[in-house]
Amino acid sequence: MNVPIFVFKTFGFGVGAGNVGYYMENFATYDTYGTTDVHNWWLEILGNYGIAIFVGYVLFYGYLLVNLYKARHFLTSSFQRMSCEAFLVALVAFPISSLSSSSILGILPQWMFFGFALAFLNTLRRQMGATIAQPRRTPALSSQPQ
C-alpha cells in the first residue's frame, strides 16, 4: 500500500529509477516490518517510473498479447504456430509469476524474451505483408492473349 502513496505524493511521476526501496525504508506510511523490497514487479514499475511509464509498459504488454493471439490463427507452419503459442503461454504466466518477485529489471532473459517476441511478430508481419502484396499468379491470368 505504500507504493500508490509514493506515486500520489510525486504527482504520478514515481520516485525515480531504483528508489522505491529507499522510499520503502525511509518514507513508508505503513509499517513494512523491515522489508524494503516491493516484491511485486508491477508495483515496482509504477513506484519507480510513475503512471506514464507504467501505462506504456502495460500497453506494450497488451500489444504483444493481442498481436500474438491474432497471428496464431493465421499461421500454417507448425514451427511458427508452436513458437507463437509458447510466447503466448509465457506472456500469460508472467503477470502471475511476477507478483511475488521484484528486481526483474536486472534479469536479462526477461528483456531478451520481449525482444524475441517482437522479432517474431515483425517477421510474421513481413512474411504476411509479402504474401498479400504479391498475389499468386494463375495460368489463366498470366497468359497473354494471342
VENCORHU-V916157 format. One record per residue. N is the residue number from 1. RES is the residue in three letters. SS is DSSP state (helix for helix, strand for strand, loop for the rest). PSI is psi as a letter, one per 30 degrees, with the letter a starting at -180 (999 if undefined). Layout:
# VENCORHU-V916157
{{N	RES	SS	PSI} {N	RES	SS	PSI}}
This chain:
# VENCORHU-V916157
{{1	MET	loop	f} {2	ASN	helix	e} {3	VAL	helix	e} {4	PRO	helix	e} {5	ILE	helix	e} {6	PHE	helix	e} {7	VAL	helix	e} {8	PHE	helix	e} {9	LYS	helix	f} {10	THR	loop	g} {11	PHE	loop	h} {12	GLY	loop	g} {13	PHE	loop	f} {14	GLY	loop	l} {15	VAL	loop	f} {16	GLY	loop	l} {17	ALA	loop	k} {18	GLY	loop	g} {19	ASN	loop	f} {20	VAL	helix	e} {21	GLY	helix	e} {22	TYR	helix	e} {23	TYR	helix	e} {24	MET	helix	e} {25	GLU	helix	e} {26	ASN	helix	f} {27	PHE	loop	g} {28	ALA	loop	k} {29	THR	loop	e} {30	TYR	loop	k} {31	ASP	loop	k} {32	THR	loop	f} {33	TYR	loop	h} {34	GLY	loop	f} {35	THR	loop	k} {36	THR	loop	f} {37	ASP	loop	k} {38	VAL	loop	e} {39	HIS	loop	h} {40	ASN	loop	j} {41	TRP	helix	e} {42	TRP	helix	e} {43	LEU	helix	e} {44	GLU	helix	e} {45	ILE	helix	e} {46	LEU	helix	e} {47	GLY	helix	e} {48	ASN	helix	e} {49	TYR	helix	f} {50	GLY	helix	a} {51	ILE	helix	e} {52	ALA	helix	e} {53	ILE	helix	e} {54	PHE	helix	e} {55	VAL	helix	e} {56	GLY	helix	e} {57	TYR	helix	e} {58	VAL	helix	e} {59	LEU	helix	e} {60	PHE	helix	e} {61	TYR	helix	e} {62	GLY	helix	e} {63	TYR	helix	e} {64	LEU	helix	e} {65	LEU	helix	e} {66	VAL	helix	e} {67	ASN	helix	e} {68	LEU	helix	e} {69	TYR	helix	e} {70	LYS	helix	e} {71	ALA	helix	e} {72	ARG	helix	e} {73	HIS	loop	f} {74	PHE	loop	f} {75	LEU	loop	k} {76	THR	loop	f} {77	SER	loop	k} {78	SER	helix	e} {79	PHE	helix	e} {80	GLN	helix	e} {81	ARG	helix	e} {82	MET	helix	e} {83	SER	helix	e} {84	CYS	helix	e} {85	GLU	helix	e} {86	ALA	helix	e} {87	PHE	helix	e} {88	LEU	helix	e} {89	VAL	helix	e} {90	ALA	helix	e} {91	LEU	helix	e} {92	VAL	helix	e} {93	ALA	helix	f} {94	PHE	helix	e} {95	PRO	helix	e} {96	ILE	helix	e} {97	SER	helix	f} {98	SER	loop	f} {99	LEU	loop	f} {100	SER	loop	f} {101	SER	loop	k} {102	SER	loop	l} {103	SER	loop	h} {104	ILE	helix	f} {105	LEU	helix	e} {106	GLY	helix	g} {107	ILE	loop	j} {108	LEU	helix	e} {109	PRO	helix	f} {110	GLN	helix	e} {111	TRP	helix	e} {112	MET	helix	e} {113	PHE	helix	e} {114	PHE	helix	e} {115	GLY	helix	e} {116	PHE	helix	e} {117	ALA	helix	e} {118	LEU	helix	e} {119	ALA	helix	e} {120	PHE	helix	e} {121	LEU	helix	e} {122	ASN	helix	e} {123	THR	helix	e} {124	LEU	helix	e} {125	ARG	helix	e} {126	ARG	helix	e} {127	GLN	helix	e} {128	MET	helix	e} {129	GLY	helix	e} {130	ALA	helix	e} {131	THR	helix	e} {132	ILE	helix	e} {133	ALA	helix	f} {134	GLN	loop	j} {135	PRO	loop	l} {136	ARG	loop	k} {137	ARG	loop	k} {138	THR	loop	l} {139	PRO	helix	e} {140	ALA	helix	e} {141	LEU	helix	f} {142	SER	helix	f} {143	SER	loop	k} {144	GLN	loop	k} {145	PRO	loop	k} {146	GLN	loop	999}}
